[in-house]
Amino acid sequence: MPRFLFRIARSETQQKREFQVELEDRMTVLDGLFEVQRKLDPSLAFRCSCRVGMCGTCAMSINLQPRLACQTRVTTLESDVVEVRPLPHLPVLKDLIVSLEPFFRQWKKIRPALHRAKNKDPKKLVVVPPDSLFGEQHENKWNCITCGCCYAACGIVGLSDKYVGPAAINKAMLRLLDPRDEMVKERLQVIDDSRAGVWRCHTQFNCVAACPKKINLTDSIMRLKRAMLKTGKFHDKLSDPERTQI
Ligand code: SF4
């Protein structure tokens, strides 16, 4: 079996420790961390849950790129050295475990839950045509698992704790386009804010490269930037859904 050198950041010593691990080609970085924990260092702390890329819990920096450890096969790294660190821009709790509290603090600012339009009959089904803008964007951008990879990869998040970050902006765009939702003013206040919102994005595409669900977050940010330049955008969405085109 191929051997890999795992170089893992440890929080207690503030240093990296190295471990030689044998892994089959099909095995992942998460498998390698379990090998270390079971056979070499039981004190190593990391977090995982579903192991199939659905929960986002095992997000960490792998060879300097935020990724899901359970979805990263060691052979795809094309390196015998696997450098593993906690996600940047987030407080480290222990070893590879970070607190996502700053990510969710920003996420909550854009009011991610559905706020139903009061003038609509809640018992009446809303039909969203797949070729409407919400139908199209929903298809491509609804799969966020709140793993925090885009937040950790974003250079602007690293410079400012006010910026809400790519995942929150993407969620805000989907809610603003959603014909069932009426919370417009509150979300626009956040995403049009010069320090917190879309104007902070420098279009570096780091978030797009990091997203394990392949969500084009920069596209969402650019769409909202264009929409922000149109006066009254989204305020009329409930009376005339056609005018929510961005
Ligand atoms: Fe993770 Fe992608 Fe959601 Fe960002 S947008 S939190 S990278 S799934």
Residues whose N, C-alpha, C, O or C-beta is under 5 A from the ligand:
A	BS01	SF4	N143 C144 I145 T146 C147 G148 C149 C150 A167 A210 C211 P212 K213 I215
